[in-house]
Amino acid sequence: MRVLVVTNMWPSAARPASGAFVRDQVEALQELDGLDVEVFAFPHGGGWRSYARAARALRHGHADQRFDIVHSHYGLTGWSALAVPQPRARVVTYHGTDLHDRTAGPLSRALARLVDAPAVVSSGLARTPRAGLGGAGSTRLVAVLPCGVNLDRFRPLDRAEARRRLGLDPSRPYLLFPANPARAEKRGDRARRLAAAVPGAELITLGATPPEEVPLLVNAADAVLVTSDRESFGLAALEALACNVPVLSTDVGVAPTALAGVAGALCAPFDEGRWVAELESCLASGRRIHGRARAALFGRERMAERVRELYRDLTARSP
C-alpha cells in the first residue's frame, strides 16, 4: 500500500523539535509490513503562501504517481494535499491548534467534509465543541489517531547520571515544566507558583531545549508538571511515565486515562494547595514510579498499527 504523508510539522535545522511526534509516527509506519510510506514535508511558517507553494510542488511532483492513501497532518496542510490527484482515500489528522485557531479553525473544519477520514489525536479533542468535529449533533465519524510516545528515546535513566550530563546540582530539587512557557495555554505561571512554594526547588522549562536533551531533563527531574488549560493529546505526561518519573497533570488530553491508578502520579484540576502537598510528598521520598508499562499502551508502534488499520479499512471500501 503506497502512502504519502504531507505535513508542515517536521523537525528541521531551524526548528529541531517541531513535529517530532509526527516523524515518530511516520518512522513507526515505515517499519510496518505492507506499507510504503513517502513523506512530503514543507517548512512551517510563511503564511498562506507556504501552503500554496506546497500545493504547486505536490501537483507538479506527484502528477504521474498514484497513492492509496494521502495522509495530511494539520488542517491547513490538508488543503495543500488536495493537489495530489486521485488517491484511493484521503486522511487528515488534526492536532488541536488547527481547530481552535480563529483563522485556521473554520478552514480546517471545512476540509473535514472533503476527506474520507478526518482524525484527531485524542477523543477529548473530537468532543470539544469549538473543534466542530464529532461534537453534539454531529453524525460524522471521526478517527482517533494519537502519534504515541517514543519508548526508545524516553526510557528510565539514572537520575544522578542525567544530572551530571546536564551539569545540574545532584542534590537540588528540580521540577520540569515540559513546554515553552511562552505558550499561554500551557500555564507556566502555575508551574512557577508551585516551584516557589517548594523550598529550594528550581523550575526547568523546555523552551528552546535541544531535542536530544529532553529525555535527560525528564530523568533529571524529581517531578514533571503538566499544568495546561488544554492538551490535544498530552505526550509530556506519557514521556514522564515512560521514564518512571512522577508526573502531576491537569485532567486534559490523555492524562485521565494514562495516569489513572498509577501510584505517584496525580491527574486532577489545578489546585495549588493539593499540588504542593503532592510535590512535597514526592520530594521527601525521592521516589520514582512504575509508569513505563502504562506508557507502553500508548507507544508509537501501537499507535501506528491503529493508523495502518484505518488505511486498510479505507482501501477495502474504496474502488
TORKOL-4160 file (C-alpha; in steps of 0.2 Angstrom, whole numbers, padded with zeros to 4 digits, m for minus):
319
<pt num="1" X="0000" Y="0000" Z="0000"/>
<pt num="2" X="0008" Y="0017" Z="m0005"/>
<pt num="3" X="0005" Y="0031" Z="0007"/>
<pt num="4" X="0010" Y="0049" Z="0005"/>
<pt num="5" X="0011" Y="0059" Z="0021"/>
<pt num="6" X="0010" Y="0078" Z="0019"/>
<pt num="7" X="0015" Y="0089" Z="0034"/>
<pt num="8" X="0022" Y="0105" Z="0039"/>
<pt num="9" X="0025" Y="0098" Z="0056"/>
<pt num="10" X="0043" Y="0090" Z="0054"/>
<pt num="11" X="0060" Y="0093" Z="0063"/>
<pt num="12" X="0072" Y="0105" Z="0053"/>
<pt num="13" X="0088" Y="0113" Z="0057"/>
<pt num="14" X="0080" Y="0129" Z="0062"/>
<pt num="15" X="0066" Y="0120" Z="0072"/>
<pt num="16" X="0073" Y="0103" Z="0078"/>
<pt num="17" X="0059" Y="0100" Z="0090"/>
<pt num="18" X="0045" Y="0104" Z="0078"/>
<pt num="19" X="0033" Y="0090" Z="0074"/>
<pt num="20" X="0045" Y="0076" Z="0081"/>
<pt num="21" X="0029" Y="0066" Z="0086"/>
<pt num="22" X="0024" Y="0066" Z="0068"/>
<pt num="23" X="0041" Y="0060" Z="0062"/>
<pt num="24" X="0040" Y="0046" Z="0076"/>
<pt num="25" X="0023" Y="0040" Z="0069"/>
<pt num="26" X="0030" Y="0040" Z="0051"/>
<pt num="27" X="0045" Y="0031" Z="0056"/>
<pt num="28" X="0034" Y="0018" Z="0065"/>
<pt num="29" X="0023" Y="0016" Z="0050"/>
<pt num="30" X="0038" Y="0014" Z="0039"/>
<pt num="31" X="0043" Y="m0001" Z="0049"/>
<pt num="32" X="0026" Y="m0010" Z="0047"/>
<pt num="33" X="0023" Y="m0023" Z="0035"/>
<pt num="34" X="0013" Y="m0019" Z="0020"/>
<pt num="35" X="0016" Y="0000" Z="0019"/>
<pt num="36" X="0027" Y="0010" Z="0008"/>
<pt num="37" X="0027" Y="0027" Z="0016"/>
<pt num="38" X="0034" Y="0043" Z="0007"/>
<pt num="39" X="0035" Y="0060" Z="0016"/>
<pt num="40" X="0032" Y="0077" Z="0009"/>
<pt num="41" X="0037" Y="0090" Z="0022"/>
<pt num="42" X="0037" Y="0108" Z="0019"/>
<pt num="43" X="0043" Y="0122" Z="0031"/>
<pt num="44" X="0032" Y="0129" Z="0045"/>
<pt num="45" X="0028" Y="0147" Z="0043"/>
<pt num="46" X="0027" Y="0159" Z="0029"/>
<pt num="47" X="0008" Y="0161" Z="0030"/>
<pt num="48" X="m0004" Y="0156" Z="0016"/>
<pt num="49" X="0010" Y="0157" Z="0003"/>
<pt num="50" X="0018" Y="0142" Z="0010"/>
<pt num="51" X="0003" Y="0131" Z="0008"/>
<pt num="52" X="0001" Y="0137" Z="m0010"/>
<pt num="53" X="0019" Y="0133" Z="m0014"/>
<pt num="54" X="0017" Y="0116" Z="m0006"/>
<pt num="55" X="0001" Y="0113" Z="m0017"/>
<pt num="56" X="0011" Y="0118" Z="m0033"/>
<pt num="57" X="0025" Y="0107" Z="m0028"/>
<pt num="58" X="0014" Y="0092" Z="m0024"/>
<pt num="59" X="0004" Y="0094" Z="m0041"/>
<pt num="60" X="0020" Y="0095" Z="m0051"/>
<pt num="61" X="0030" Y="0082" Z="m0042"/>
<pt num="62" X="0016" Y="0069" Z="m0040"/>
<pt num="63" X="0005" Y="0071" Z="m0055"/>
<pt num="64" X="0011" Y="0055" Z="m0063"/>
<pt num="65" X="0011" Y="0045" Z="m0046"/>
<pt num="66" X="m0003" Y="0035" Z="m0038"/>
<pt num="67" X="m0006" Y="0033" Z="m0020"/>
<pt num="68" X="m0018" Y="0023" Z="m0010"/>
<pt num="69" X="m0018" Y="0035" Z="0005"/>
<pt num="70" X="m0014" Y="0053" Z="0006"/>
<pt num="71" X="m0012" Y="0057" Z="0025"/>
<pt num="72" X="m0010" Y="0075" Z="0030"/>
<pt num="73" X="m0005" Y="0082" Z="0047"/>
<pt num="74" X="m0013" Y="0098" Z="0052"/>
<pt num="75" X="m0029" Y="0105" Z="0044"/>
<pt num="76" X="m0022" Y="0118" Z="0033"/>
<pt num="77" X="m0009" Y="0106" Z="0026"/>
<pt num="78" X="m0024" Y="0095" Z="0020"/>
<pt num="79" X="m0029" Y="0109" Z="0008"/>
<pt num="80" X="m0012" Y="0108" Z="0000"/>
<pt num="81" X="m0013" Y="0089" Z="m0001"/>
<pt num="82" X="m0029" Y="0090" Z="m0011"/>
<pt num="83" X="m0017" Y="0094" Z="m0026"/>
<pt num="84" X="m0011" Y="0076" Z="m0026"/>
<pt num="85" X="m0023" Y="0068" Z="m0039"/>
<pt num="86" X="m0035" Y="0054" Z="m0035"/>
<pt num="87" X="m0028" Y="0044" Z="m0021"/>
<pt num="88" X="m0040" Y="0030" Z="m0015"/>
<pt num="89" X="m0043" Y="0039" Z="0001"/>
<pt num="90" X="m0038" Y="0055" Z="0010"/>
<pt num="91" X="m0035" Y="0056" Z="0029"/>
<pt num="92" X="m0031" Y="0072" Z="0039"/>
<pt num="93" X="m0025" Y="0072" Z="0057"/>
<pt num="94" X="m0030" Y="0087" Z="0067"/>
<pt num="95" X="m0018" Y="0092" Z="0081"/>
<pt num="96" X="m0028" Y="0105" Z="0091"/>
<pt num="97" X="m0022" Y="0122" Z="0086"/>
<pt num="98" X="m0028" Y="0120" Z="0068"/>
<pt num="99" X="m0046" Y="0118" Z="0075"/>
<pt num="100" X="m0045" Y="0131" Z="0089"/>
<pt num="101" X="m0037" Y="0145" Z="0080"/>
<pt num="102" X="m0049" Y="0159" Z="0074"/>
<pt num="103" X="m0042" Y="0160" Z="0057"/>
<pt num="104" X="m0036" Y="0142" Z="0053"/>
<pt num="105" X="m0051" Y="0134" Z="0063"/>
<pt num="106" X="m0065" Y="0137" Z="0050"/>
<pt num="107" X="m0055" Y="0132" Z="0035"/>
<pt num="108" X="m0048" Y="0116" Z="0044"/>
<pt num="109" X="m0066" Y="0111" Z="0049"/>
<pt num="110" X="m0072" Y="0114" Z="0031"/>
<pt num="111" X="m0059" Y="0102" Z="0025"/>
<pt num="112" X="m0066" Y="0088" Z="0036"/>
<pt num="113" X="m0081" Y="0087" Z="0024"/>
<pt num="114" X="m0069" Y="0084" Z="0009"/>
<pt num="115" X="m0059" Y="0070" Z="0015"/>
<pt num="116" X="m0063" Y="0052" Z="0018"/>
<pt num="117" X="m0057" Y="0051" Z="0036"/>
<pt num="118" X="m0055" Y="0066" Z="0047"/>
<pt num="119" X="m0045" Y="0061" Z="0063"/>
<pt num="120" X="m0039" Y="0069" Z="0079"/>
<pt num="121" X="m0026" Y="0065" Z="0091"/>
<pt num="122" X="m0037" Y="0062" Z="0106"/>
<pt num="123" X="m0056" Y="0058" Z="0109"/>
<pt num="124" X="m0056" Y="0073" Z="0120"/>
<pt num="125" X="m0052" Y="0084" Z="0105"/>
<pt num="126" X="m0065" Y="0077" Z="0095"/>
<pt num="127" X="m0078" Y="0081" Z="0108"/>
<pt num="128" X="m0073" Y="0099" Z="0110"/>
<pt num="129" X="m0087" Y="0110" Z="0105"/>
<pt num="130" X="m0076" Y="0123" Z="0097"/>
<pt num="131" X="m0067" Y="0109" Z="0087"/>
<pt num="132" X="m0083" Y="0106" Z="0077"/>
<pt num="133" X="m0079" Y="0088" Z="0074"/>
<pt num="134" X="m0089" Y="0074" Z="0082"/>
<pt num="135" X="m0097" Y="0085" Z="0095"/>
<pt num="136" X="m0116" Y="0086" Z="0100"/>
<pt num="137" X="m0127" Y="0084" Z="0085"/>
<pt num="138" X="m0113" Y="0078" Z="0073"/>
<pt num="139" X="m0116" Y="0062" Z="0063"/>
<pt num="140" X="m0098" Y="0062" Z="0055"/>
<pt num="141" X="m0087" Y="0048" Z="0061"/>
<pt num="142" X="m0070" Y="0054" Z="0067"/>
<pt num="143" X="m0055" Y="0043" Z="0069"/>
<pt num="144" X="m0044" Y="0045" Z="0085"/>
<pt num="145" X="m0026" Y="0043" Z="0079"/>
<pt num="146" X="m0013" Y="0048" Z="0093"/>
<pt num="147" X="0005" Y="0049" Z="0087"/>
<pt num="148" X="0011" Y="0040" Z="0103"/>
<pt num="149" X="0026" Y="0041" Z="0114"/>
<pt num="150" X="0044" Y="0036" Z="0108"/>
<pt num="151" X="0049" Y="0022" Z="0120"/>
<pt num="152" X="0066" Y="0021" Z="0113"/>
<pt num="153" X="0070" Y="0039" Z="0117"/>
<pt num="154" X="0061" Y="0040" Z="0133"/>
<pt num="155" X="0067" Y="0027" Z="0145"/>
<pt num="156" X="0072" Y="0027" Z="0163"/>
<pt num="157" X="0090" Y="0033" Z="0166"/>
<pt num="158" X="0099" Y="0035" Z="0182"/>
<pt num="159" X="0094" Y="0052" Z="0189"/>
<pt num="160" X="0111" Y="0057" Z="0196"/>
<pt num="161" X="0119" Y="0052" Z="0179"/>
<pt num="162" X="0106" Y="0063" Z="0170"/>
<pt num="163" X="0110" Y="0077" Z="0181"/>
<pt num="164" X="0129" Y="0075" Z="0179"/>
<pt num="165" X="0127" Y="0075" Z="0160"/>
<pt num="166" X="0117" Y="0091" Z="0160"/>
<pt num="167" X="0128" Y="0100" Z="0173"/>
<pt num="168" X="0114" Y="0101" Z="0186"/>
<pt num="169" X="0116" Y="0101" Z="0205"/>
<pt num="170" X="0115" Y="0082" Z="0211"/>
<pt num="171" X="0106" Y="0087" Z="0227"/>
<pt num="172" X="0094" Y="0101" Z="0222"/>
<pt num="173" X="0075" Y="0098" Z="0219"/>
<pt num="174" X="0071" Y="0100" Z="0201"/>
<pt num="175" X="0054" Y="0102" Z="0194"/>
<pt num="176" X="0051" Y="0101" Z="0175"/>
<pt num="177" X="0039" Y="0111" Z="0165"/>
<pt num="178" X="0039" Y="0101" Z="0149"/>
<pt num="179" X="0034" Y="0116" Z="0137"/>
<pt num="180" X="0038" Y="0133" Z="0131"/>
<pt num="181" X="0032" Y="0145" Z="0145"/>
<pt num="182" X="0028" Y="0157" Z="0131"/>
<pt num="183" X="0013" Y="0147" Z="0126"/>
<pt num="184" X="m0001" Y="0154" Z="0137"/>
<pt num="185" X="m0012" Y="0138" Z="0137"/>
<pt num="186" X="0002" Y="0128" Z="0145"/>
<pt num="187" X="0001" Y="0139" Z="0160"/>
<pt num="188" X="0019" Y="0141" Z="0165"/>
<pt num="189" X="0013" Y="0154" Z="0178"/>
<pt num="190" X="0005" Y="0139" Z="0188"/>
<pt num="191" X="0022" Y="0129" Z="0187"/>
<pt num="192" X="0031" Y="0144" Z="0193"/>
<pt num="193" X="0020" Y="0146" Z="0208"/>
<pt num="194" X="0022" Y="0128" Z="0213"/>
<pt num="195" X="0041" Y="0129" Z="0212"/>
<pt num="196" X="0041" Y="0145" Z="0223"/>
<pt num="197" X="0030" Y="0136" Z="0236"/>
<pt num="198" X="0043" Y="0121" Z="0237"/>
<pt num="199" X="0058" Y="0126" Z="0247"/>
<pt num="200" X="0074" Y="0125" Z="0237"/>
<pt num="201" X="0066" Y="0119" Z="0221"/>
<pt num="202" X="0071" Y="0125" Z="0204"/>
<pt num="203" X="0059" Y="0125" Z="0189"/>
<pt num="204" X="0066" Y="0119" Z="0172"/>
<pt num="205" X="0057" Y="0124" Z="0156"/>
<pt num="206" X="0060" Y="0117" Z="0139"/>
<pt num="207" X="0058" Y="0132" Z="0128"/>
<pt num="208" X="0072" Y="0130" Z="0115"/>
<pt num="209" X="0080" Y="0114" Z="0123"/>
<pt num="210" X="0089" Y="0103" Z="0110"/>
<pt num="211" X="0078" Y="0088" Z="0107"/>
<pt num="212" X="0092" Y="0076" Z="0112"/>
<pt num="213" X="0092" Y="0084" Z="0130"/>
<pt num="214" X="0074" Y="0082" Z="0133"/>
<pt num="215" X="0074" Y="0064" Z="0139"/>
<pt num="216" X="0089" Y="0068" Z="0150"/>
<pt num="217" X="0079" Y="0083" Z="0158"/>
<pt num="218" X="0064" Y="0071" Z="0161"/>
<pt num="219" X="0075" Y="0059" Z="0170"/>
<pt num="220" X="0084" Y="0073" Z="0180"/>
<pt num="221" X="0068" Y="0080" Z="0187"/>
<pt num="222" X="0060" Y="0075" Z="0203"/>
<pt num="223" X="0043" Y="0078" Z="0195"/>
<pt num="224" X="0036" Y="0084" Z="0179"/>
<pt num="225" X="0022" Y="0097" Z="0180"/>
<pt num="226" X="0009" Y="0097" Z="0166"/>
<pt num="227" X="m0002" Y="0112" Z="0171"/>
<pt num="228" X="m0010" Y="0116" Z="0155"/>
<pt num="229" X="m0028" Y="0123" Z="0152"/>
<pt num="230" X="m0029" Y="0111" Z="0137"/>
<pt num="231" X="m0019" Y="0097" Z="0128"/>
<pt num="232" X="m0024" Y="0090" Z="0112"/>
<pt num="233" X="m0016" Y="0073" Z="0117"/>
<pt num="234" X="m0003" Y="0076" Z="0130"/>
<pt num="235" X="0014" Y="0067" Z="0126"/>
<pt num="236" X="0023" Y="0075" Z="0140"/>
<pt num="237" X="0014" Y="0065" Z="0153"/>
<pt num="238" X="0017" Y="0049" Z="0144"/>
<pt num="239" X="0035" Y="0054" Z="0142"/>
<pt num="240" X="0037" Y="0056" Z="0161"/>
<pt num="241" X="0028" Y="0039" Z="0163"/>
<pt num="242" X="0040" Y="0031" Z="0151"/>
<pt num="243" X="0054" Y="0037" Z="0161"/>
<pt num="244" X="0046" Y="0031" Z="0178"/>
<pt num="245" X="0047" Y="0050" Z="0184"/>
<pt num="246" X="0032" Y="0056" Z="0195"/>
<pt num="247" X="0020" Y="0067" Z="0185"/>
<pt num="248" X="0007" Y="0079" Z="0190"/>
<pt num="249" X="m0006" Y="0084" Z="0177"/>
<pt num="250" X="m0022" Y="0093" Z="0175"/>
<pt num="251" X="m0036" Y="0082" Z="0168"/>
<pt num="252" X="m0033" Y="0086" Z="0150"/>
<pt num="253" X="m0030" Y="0076" Z="0134"/>
<pt num="254" X="m0025" Y="0058" Z="0138"/>
<pt num="255" X="m0020" Y="0061" Z="0156"/>
<pt num="256" X="m0036" Y="0055" Z="0164"/>
<pt num="257" X="m0034" Y="0038" Z="0155"/>
<pt num="258" X="m0015" Y="0037" Z="0156"/>
<pt num="259" X="m0012" Y="0042" Z="0174"/>
<pt num="260" X="m0027" Y="0033" Z="0182"/>
<pt num="261" X="m0022" Y="0021" Z="0196"/>
<pt num="262" X="m0003" Y="0025" Z="0194"/>
<pt num="263" X="0004" Y="0027" Z="0211"/>
<pt num="264" X="0014" Y="0043" Z="0212"/>
<pt num="265" X="0006" Y="0051" Z="0198"/>
<pt num="266" X="m0008" Y="0064" Z="0200"/>
<pt num="267" X="m0021" Y="0069" Z="0187"/>
<pt num="268" X="m0033" Y="0082" Z="0194"/>
<pt num="269" X="m0039" Y="0100" Z="0191"/>
<pt num="270" X="m0026" Y="0113" Z="0196"/>
<pt num="271" X="m0027" Y="0116" Z="0215"/>
<pt num="272" X="m0011" Y="0124" Z="0222"/>
<pt num="273" X="m0013" Y="0118" Z="0239"/>
<pt num="274" X="m0016" Y="0100" Z="0234"/>
<pt num="275" X="m0002" Y="0100" Z="0221"/>
<pt num="276" X="0011" Y="0107" Z="0233"/>
<pt num="277" X="0006" Y="0094" Z="0246"/>
<pt num="278" X="0009" Y="0080" Z="0232"/>
<pt num="279" X="0025" Y="0088" Z="0227"/>
<pt num="280" X="0032" Y="0089" Z="0245"/>
<pt num="281" X="0027" Y="0070" Z="0247"/>
<pt num="282" X="0036" Y="0066" Z="0231"/>
<pt num="283" X="0052" Y="0076" Z="0236"/>
<pt num="284" X="0053" Y="0069" Z="0253"/>
<pt num="285" X="0053" Y="0051" Z="0247"/>
<pt num="286" X="0064" Y="0054" Z="0232"/>
<pt num="287" X="0053" Y="0041" Z="0223"/>
<pt num="288" X="0052" Y="0035" Z="0205"/>
<pt num="289" X="0036" Y="0027" Z="0199"/>
<pt num="290" X="0031" Y="0012" Z="0189"/>
<pt num="291" X="0024" Y="0021" Z="0174"/>
<pt num="292" X="0033" Y="0013" Z="0159"/>
<pt num="293" X="0020" Y="m0001" Z="0157"/>
<pt num="294" X="0006" Y="0011" Z="0156"/>
<pt num="295" X="0016" Y="0022" Z="0144"/>
<pt num="296" X="0019" Y="0007" Z="0133"/>
<pt num="297" X="0000" Y="0006" Z="0129"/>
<pt num="298" X="0002" Y="0022" Z="0120"/>
<pt num="299" X="0019" Y="0018" Z="0112"/>
<pt num="300" X="0021" Y="0025" Z="0094"/>
<pt num="301" X="0022" Y="0007" Z="0087"/>
<pt num="302" X="0005" Y="0003" Z="0094"/>
<pt num="303" X="m0002" Y="0019" Z="0088"/>
<pt num="304" X="0005" Y="0016" Z="0071"/>
<pt num="305" X="m0004" Y="0000" Z="0070"/>
<pt num="306" X="m0020" Y="0009" Z="0073"/>
<pt num="307" X="m0016" Y="0020" Z="0058"/>
<pt num="308" X="m0012" Y="0005" Z="0047"/>
<pt num="309" X="m0029" Y="m0002" Z="0052"/>
<pt num="310" X="m0038" Y="0013" Z="0046"/>
<pt num="311" X="m0029" Y="0013" Z="0030"/>
<pt num="312" X="m0034" Y="m0005" Z="0027"/>
<pt num="313" X="m0052" Y="m0001" Z="0031"/>
<pt num="314" X="m0052" Y="0014" Z="0019"/>
<pt num="315" X="m0044" Y="0005" Z="0004"/>
<pt num="316" X="m0056" Y="m0010" Z="0007"/>
<pt num="317" X="m0071" Y="0001" Z="0005"/>
<pt num="318" X="m0063" Y="0011" Z="m0010"/>
<pt num="319" X="m0064" Y="0005" Z="m0028"/>
